[in-house]
């Protein structure tokens, strides 16, 4: 779906407190969350504006976002135990 917001707040609403705590205490997590946010913003911008980008590059951006989401969720899961 075009222009679908995949922010961490929307993806993991039940973990907002944990996400906030991790961003404050874990520089690696904050870096991953920031990169995820930038990728999500860029992907939505490309979808909305129909800017020229190769399918390969666009696919790589989406794949990186998915990998970051998985890593972020893994860290959240370990923290919430």
BABADO-95041 format. One record per residue: residue number from 1; residue in three letters; x, z, y of N, C-alpha, C, O in turn. Coordinates in steps of 0.001 Angstrom, whole numbers, always signed. Atoms other than C-alpha are relative to their C-alpha. Example, Ala and Ser with C-alpha at 12.3 -4.5 7.8 and 13.67 -1.06 7.14 Angstrom:
@resi->1 resn->Ala nu->+890 nw->+0 nv->-1190 cau->+12300 caw->+7800 cav->-4500 cu->+900 cw->+0 cv->+1200 ou->+1936 ow->+665 ov->+1181;
@resi->2 resn->Ser nu->-820 nw->-60 nv->-1190 cau->+13670 caw->+7140 cav->-1060 cu->-770 cw->+730 cv->+1090 ou->-261 ow->+899 ov->+2198;
END
This chain:
@resi->1 resn->Unk nu->+846 nw->+0 nv->-1174 cau->+0 caw->+0 cav->+0 cu->+895 cw->+0 cv->+1243 ou->+1869 ow->+750 ov->+1321;
@resi->2 resn->Unk nu->-778 nw->+99 nv->-1227 cau->+1340 caw->-920 cav->+3401 cu->-277 cw->+1189 cv->+908 ou->-1387 ow->+1717 ov->+959;
@resi->3 resn->Unk nu->+60 nw->-1076 nv->-984 cau->+2039 caw->+1745 cav->+6003 cu->-457 cw->+1330 cv->-596 ou->-1068 ow->+2142 ov->+99;
@resi->4 resn->Unk nu->+338 nw->-1285 nv->+599 cau->+1526 caw->+4583 cav->+3560 cu->+1117 cw->+982 cv->+312 ou->+2287 ow->+727 ov->+25;
@resi->5 resn->Unk nu->-970 nw->-1022 nv->-375 cau->+3237 caw->+7706 cav->+4836 cu->+412 cw->+777 cv->-1243 ou->-431 ow->+1349 ov->-1934;
@resi->6 resn->Unk nu->-533 nw->-720 nv->+1153 cau->+5470 caw->+9220 cav->+2164 cu->+850 cw->+1185 cv->+452 ou->+1818 ow->+1546 ov->-216;
@resi->7 resn->Unk nu->-789 nw->-1137 nv->-482 cau->+6755 caw->+12142 cav->+4216 cu->-23 cw->+1114 cv->-1039 ou->-941 ow->+1201 ov->-1856;
@resi->8 resn->Unk nu->-68 nw->-1108 nv->+954 cau->+7808 caw->+15203 cav->+2264 cu->-1195 cw->+932 cv->+152 ou->-1647 ow->+1521 ov->-829;
@resi->9 resn->Unk nu->+1169 nw->-847 nv->-228 cau->+4934 caw->+17121 cav->+3846 cu->-1230 cw->-534 cv->-734 ou->-2063 ow->+239 ov->-1206;
@resi->10 resn->Unk nu->+1132 nw->+621 nv->+699 cau->+2468 caw->+14665 cav->+2321 cu->+258 cw->-50 cv->-1500 ou->-652 ow->+174 ov->-2298;
@resi->11 resn->Unk nu->-348 nw->+109 nv->+1418 cau->+4298 caw->+14216 cav->-976 cu->-39 cw->+1355 cv->-712 ou->-465 ow->+1443 ov->-1863;
@resi->12 resn->Unk nu->-97 nw->-1323 nv->+609 cau->+4802 caw->+17949 cav->-1608 cu->-642 cw->+1072 cv->+891 ou->+47 ow->+1996 ov->+1323;
@resi->13 resn->Unk nu->+624 nw->-947 nv->-941 cau->+2247 caw->+19864 cav->+503 cu->+66 cw->+1456 cv->-470 ou->+128 ow->+2373 ov->+348;
@resi->14 resn->Unk nu->-12 nw->-1357 nv->+529 cau->+2311 caw->+22883 cav->-1800 cu->+1382 cw->+651 cv->+72 ou->+1525 ow->+1839 ov->-214;
@resi->15 resn->Unk nu->-1371 nw->-503 nv->-48 cau->+6081 caw->+23260 cav->-1299 cu->+572 cw->+20 cv->+1418 ou->+1791 ow->+48 ov->+1585;
@resi->16 resn->Unk nu->-481 nw->+72 nv->-1379 cau->+6286 caw->+23194 cav->+2511 cu->+908 cw->+1163 cv->+369 ou->+1918 ow->+970 ov->+1045;
@resi->17 resn->Unk nu->-823 nw->-1163 nv->-308 cau->+7670 caw->+26714 cav->+2753 cu->+1379 cw->-123 cv->-648 ou->+2396 ow->+163 ov->-16;
@resi->18 resn->Unk nu->-1266 nw->+172 nv->+711 cau->+10344 caw->+26000 cav->+151 cu->+843 cw->-1080 cv->+647 ou->+2051 ow->-906 ov->+807;
@resi->19 resn->Unk nu->-716 nw->+1090 nv->-659 cau->+11294 caw->+22728 cav->+1829 cu->+627 cw->+496 cv->+1302 ou->+1791 ow->+212 ov->+1585;
@resi->20 resn->Unk nu->-514 nw->-533 nv->-1263 cau->+11671 caw->+24485 cav->+5170 cu->+1178 cw->+942 cv->-254 ou->+2209 ow->+845 ov->+411;
@resi->21 resn->Unk nu->-1071 nw->-943 nv->+322 cau->+13766 caw->+27271 cav->+3640 cu->+1263 cw->-733 cv->-457 ou->+2370 ow->-392 ov->-41;
@resi->22 resn->Unk nu->-1148 nw->+759 nv->+493 cau->+16003 caw->+24777 cav->+1838 cu->+697 cw->-761 cv->+1127 ou->+1926 ow->-828 ov->+1164;
@resi->23 resn->Unk nu->-604 nw->+712 nv->-1131 cau->+16532 caw->+22736 cav->+5003 cu->+837 cw->+932 cv->+857 ou->+1863 ow->+529 ov->+1405;
@resi->24 resn->Unk nu->-718 nw->-969 nv->-832 cau->+17650 caw->+25879 cav->+6805 cu->+1244 cw->+544 cv->-706 ou->+2237 ow->+864 ov->-53;
@resi->25 resn->Unk nu->-1067 nw->-693 nv->+729 cau->+19909 caw->+27220 cav->+4043 cu->+953 cw->-916 cv->-763 ou->+2038 ow->-485 ov->-1151;
@resi->26 resn->Unk nu->-773 nw->+881 nv->+874 cau->+21252 caw->+24180 cav->+2188 cu->+291 cw->-1314 cv->+732 ou->-595 ow->-2155 ov->+888;
@resi->27 resn->Unk nu->-374 nw->+1197 nv->-773 cau->+23153 caw->+21505 cav->+4134 cu->-172 cw->-1282 cv->-804 ou->-550 ow->-2310 ov->-243;
@resi->28 resn->Unk nu->+165 nw->+1185 nv->+845 cau->+23085 caw->+19079 cav->+1189 cu->-1473 cw->-387 cv->-90 ou->-1816 ow->-1564 ov->+12;
@resi->29 resn->Unk nu->+1436 nw->+271 nv->+65 cau->+19311 caw->+19410 cav->+844 cu->-477 cw->-572 cv->+1338 ou->-1231 ow->-1545 ov->+1364;
@resi->30 resn->Unk nu->+400 nw->+490 nv->-1331 cau->+18868 caw->+18944 cav->+4610 cu->+432 cw->-1451 cv->+193 ou->-321 ow->-2264 ov->+730;
@resi->31 resn->Unk nu->-498 nw->+1365 nv->-116 cau->+21003 caw->+15813 cav->+4482 cu->-863 cw->-971 cv->-810 ou->-1201 ow->-2054 ov->-333;
@resi->32 resn->Unk nu->+865 nw->+849 nv->+839 cau->+18924 caw->+14382 cav->+1620 cu->-1382 cw->-152 cv->+627 ou->-1935 ow->-1252 ov->+651;
@resi->33 resn->Unk nu->+1327 nw->+51 nv->-618 cau->+15658 caw->+15270 cav->+3370 cu->+20 cw->-875 cv->+1253 ou->-913 ow->-1640 ov->+1496;
@resi->34 resn->Unk nu->-128 nw->+833 nv->-1209 cau->+16869 caw->+13677 cav->+6620 cu->+114 cw->-1478 cv->-369 ou->-518 ow->-2324 ov->+264;
@resi->35 resn->Unk nu->-151 nw->+1386 nv->+450 cau->+17929 caw->+10500 cav->+4789 cu->-1333 cw->-528 cv->-523 ou->-1711 ow->-1663 ov->-234;
@resi->36 resn->Unk nu->+1311 nw->+386 nv->+525 cau->+14578 caw->+10408 cav->+2974 cu->-947 cw->-330 cv->+1162 ou->-1642 ow->-1346 ov->+1138;
@resi->37 resn->Unk nu->+874 nw->+208 nv->-1155 cau->+12740 caw->+10735 cav->+6300 cu->+351 cw->-1309 cv->+721 ou->-539 ow->-2076 ov->+1087;
@resi->38 resn->Unk nu->-422 nw->+1227 nv->-692 cau->+14801 caw->+7953 cav->+7913 cu->-379 cw->-1247 cv->-799 ou->-828 ow->-2243 ov->-232;
@resi->39 resn->Unk nu->+378 nw->+1138 nv->+839 cau->+14227 caw->+5631 cav->+4963 cu->-1503 cw->-234 cv->+39 ou->-1951 ow->-1372 ov->+176;
@resi->40 resn->Unk nu->+1459 nw->+139 nv->-24 cau->+10489 caw->+6319 cav->+4908 cu->-456 cw->-596 cv->+1326 ou->-1315 ow->-1477 ov->+1357;
@resi->41 resn->Unk nu->+344 nw->+515 nv->-1326 cau->+10264 caw->+5690 cav->+8645 cu->+367 cw->-1491 cv->+115 ou->-419 ow->-2290 ov->+624;
@resi->42 resn->Unk nu->-443 nw->+1399 nv->-70 cau->+12256 caw->+2441 cav->+8361 cu->-877 cw->-903 cv->-867 ou->-1241 ow->-2002 ov->-449;
@resi->43 resn->Unk nu->+842 nw->+805 nv->+907 cau->+10204 caw->+1187 cav->+5405 cu->-1366 cw->-231 cv->+616 ou->-1878 ow->-1351 ov->+602;
@resi->44 resn->Unk nu->+1319 nw->+171 nv->-628 cau->+6921 caw->+1848 cav->+7193 cu->+84 cw->-916 cv->+1211 ou->-825 ow->-1712 ov->+1450;
@resi->45 resn->Unk nu->-181 nw->+888 nv->-1151 cau->+8267 caw->+148 cav->+10320 cu->+106 cw->-1451 cv->-420 ou->-484 ow->-2327 ov->+213;
@resi->46 resn->Unk nu->-133 nw->+1376 nv->+501 cau->+9247 caw->-2940 cav->+8345 cu->-1339 cw->-526 cv->-512 ou->-1675 ow->-1691 ov->-300;
@resi->47 resn->Unk nu->+1312 nw->+424 nv->+513 cau->+5842 caw->-3037 cav->+6653 cu->-966 cw->-301 cv->+1139 ou->-1705 ow->-1284 ov->+1085;
@resi->48 resn->Unk nu->+925 nw->+160 nv->-1129 cau->+3956 caw->-2660 cav->+9947 cu->+327 cw->-1206 cv->+870 ou->-574 ow->-1900 ov->+1341;
@resi->49 resn->Unk nu->-402 nw->+1033 nv->-946 cau->+5974 caw->-5145 cav->+11973 cu->+345 cw->-1319 cv->-671 ou->+658 ow->-2299 ov->+6;
@resi->50 resn->Unk nu->-332 nw->+1213 nv->+747 cau->+6597 caw->-7708 cav->+9243 cu->+1344 cw->-579 cv->+451 ou->+1484 ow->-1790 ov->+624;
@resi->51 resn->Unk nu->-1323 nw->+442 nv->-413 cau->+10237 caw->-7855 cav->+10292 cu->+702 cw->-703 cv->-1162 ou->+465 ow->-373 ov->-2324;
@resi->52 resn->Unk nu->-678 nw->+718 nv->+1085 cau->+12471 caw->-10234 cav->+8355 cu->+1033 cw->+893 cv->-706 ou->+1911 ow->+1478 ov->-71;
@resi->53 resn->Unk nu->-940 nw->-720 nv->+843 cau->+14315 caw->-8537 cav->+5508 cu->-132 cw->-591 cv->-1390 ou->-1229 ow->-944 ov->-1824;
@resi->54 resn->Unk nu->+71 nw->+582 nv->+1341 cau->+15218 caw->-9816 cav->+2091 cu->-747 cw->+946 cv->-936 ou->-737 ow->+2163 ov->-751;
@resi->55 resn->Unk nu->+701 nw->-804 nv->+990 cau->+13134 caw->-8637 cav->-825 cu->+963 cw->+953 cv->-699 ou->+602 ow->+2085 ov->-1020;
@resi->56 resn->Unk nu->-1005 nw->-830 nv->+659 cau->+16323 caw->-7314 cav->-2416 cu->+330 cw->+1221 cv->+851 ou->+360 ow->+2340 ov->+339;
@resi->57 resn->Unk nu->-329 nw->-1109 nv->-895 cau->+17226 caw->-5183 cav->+603 cu->-1164 cw->+975 cv->+128 ou->-979 ow->+2192 ov->+107;
@resi->58 resn->Unk nu->+1190 nw->-842 nv->-129 cau->+13687 caw->-3914 cav->+991 cu->-216 cw->+798 cv->-1283 ou->-535 ow->+1986 ov->-1232;
@resi->59 resn->Unk nu->+128 nw->-675 nv->+1290 cau->+13512 caw->-3079 cav->-2705 cu->+1035 cw->+1102 cv->-168 ou->+734 ow->+2163 ov->-715;
@resi->60 resn->Unk nu->-1055 nw->-1010 nv->+86 cau->+16823 caw->-1218 cav->-2487 cu->-330 cw->+1218 cv->+858 ou->-63 ow->+2353 ov->+462;
@resi->61 resn->Unk nu->+409 nw->-1114 nv->-862 cau->+15507 caw->+877 cav->+400 cu->-1062 cw->+849 cv->-698 ou->-993 ow->+2078 ov->-691;
@resi->62 resn->Unk nu->+1069 nw->-721 nv->+682 cau->+12397 caw->+1778 cav->-1580 cu->+530 cw->+750 cv->-1223 ou->+88 ow->+1860 ov->-1520;
@resi->63 resn->Unk nu->-592 nw->-642 nv->+1171 cau->+14457 caw->+2564 cav->-4671 cu->+807 cw->+1234 cv->+416 ou->+736 ow->+2272 ov->-242;
@resi->64 resn->Unk nu->-760 nw->-1152 nv->-485 cau->+16784 caw->+4838 cav->-2692 cu->-942 cw->+1126 cv->+400 ou->-677 ow->+2292 ov->+108;
@resi->65 resn->Unk nu->+985 nw->-1019 nv->-389 cau->+13760 caw->+6640 cav->-1236 cu->-569 cw->+692 cv->-1238 ou->-736 ow->+1911 ov->-1246;
@resi->66 resn->Unk nu->+540 nw->-579 nv->+1236 cau->+12354 caw->+7146 cav->-4746 cu->+1019 cw->+920 cv->-670 ou->+660 ow->+1993 ov->-1154;
@resi->67 resn->Unk nu->-1045 nw->-839 nv->+597 cau->+15679 caw->+8494 cav->-6043 cu->+170 cw->+1306 cv->+790 ou->+308 ow->+2380 ov->+206;
@resi->68 resn->Unk nu->-114 nw->-1203 nv->-826 cau->+15951 caw->+10895 cav->-3113 cu->-1187 cw->+929 cv->-234 ou->-1023 ow->+2146 ov->-323;
@resi->69 resn->Unk nu->+1198 nw->-813 nv->+252 cau->+12386 caw->+12063 cav->-3697 cu->+142 cw->+751 cv->-1315 ou->-192 ow->+1934 ov->-1391;
@resi->70 resn->Unk nu->-202 nw->-649 nv->+1299 cau->+13219 caw->+12795 cav->-7342 cu->+1011 cw->+1139 cv->+101 ou->+786 ow->+2221 ov->-441;
@resi->71 resn->Unk nu->-1029 nw->-1042 nv->-154 cau->+16372 caw->+14734 cav->-6393 cu->-541 cw->+1184 cv->+798 ou->-300 ow->+2341 ov->+456;
@resi->72 resn->Unk nu->+588 nw->-1044 nv->-835 cau->+14519 caw->+16659 cav->-3708 cu->-972 cw->+839 cv->-823 ou->-952 ow->+2067 ov->-746;
@resi->73 resn->Unk nu->+965 nw->-726 nv->+817 cau->+11737 caw->+17568 cav->-6131 cu->+705 cw->+864 cv->-1053 ou->+262 ow->+1973 ov->-1351;
@resi->74 resn->Unk nu->-769 nw->-767 nv->+989 cau->+14286 caw->+18691 cav->-8721 cu->+546 cw->+1288 cv->+629 ou->+478 ow->+2356 ov->+22;
@resi->75 resn->Unk nu->-531 nw->-1177 nv->-695 cau->+15896 caw->+21051 cav->-6196 cu->-1125 cw->+976 cv->+329 ou->-968 ow->+2187 ov->+172;
@resi->76 resn->Unk nu->+1153 nw->-856 nv->-305 cau->+12494 caw->+22359 cav->-5111 cu->-424 cw->+760 cv->-1256 ou->-682 ow->+1963 ov->-1208;
@resi->77 resn->Unk nu->+404 nw->-629 nv->+1260 cau->+11599 caw->+23040 cav->-8739 cu->+924 cw->+1111 cv->-420 ou->+466 ow->+2145 ov->-907;
@resi->78 resn->Unk nu->-981 nw->-1030 nv->+350 cau->+14790 caw->+24994 cav->-9332 cu->-106 cw->+1204 cv->+942 ou->+132 ow->+2342 ov->+537;
@resi->79 resn->Unk nu->+89 nw->-1060 nv->-1003 cau->+14243 caw->+26999 cav->-6153 cu->-1278 cw->+820 cv->-173 ou->-1266 ow->+2036 ov->+23;
@resi->80 resn->Unk nu->+1291 nw->-681 nv->+129 cau->+10582 caw->+27849 cav->-6816 cu->-123 cw->+843 cv->-1272 ou->-1115 ow->+1553 ov->-1438;
@resi->81 resn->Unk nu->+97 nw->-768 nv->+1252 cau->+11343 caw->+29397 cav->-10236 cu->+222 cw->+1469 cv->+223 ou->+175 ow->+2252 ov->-725;
END
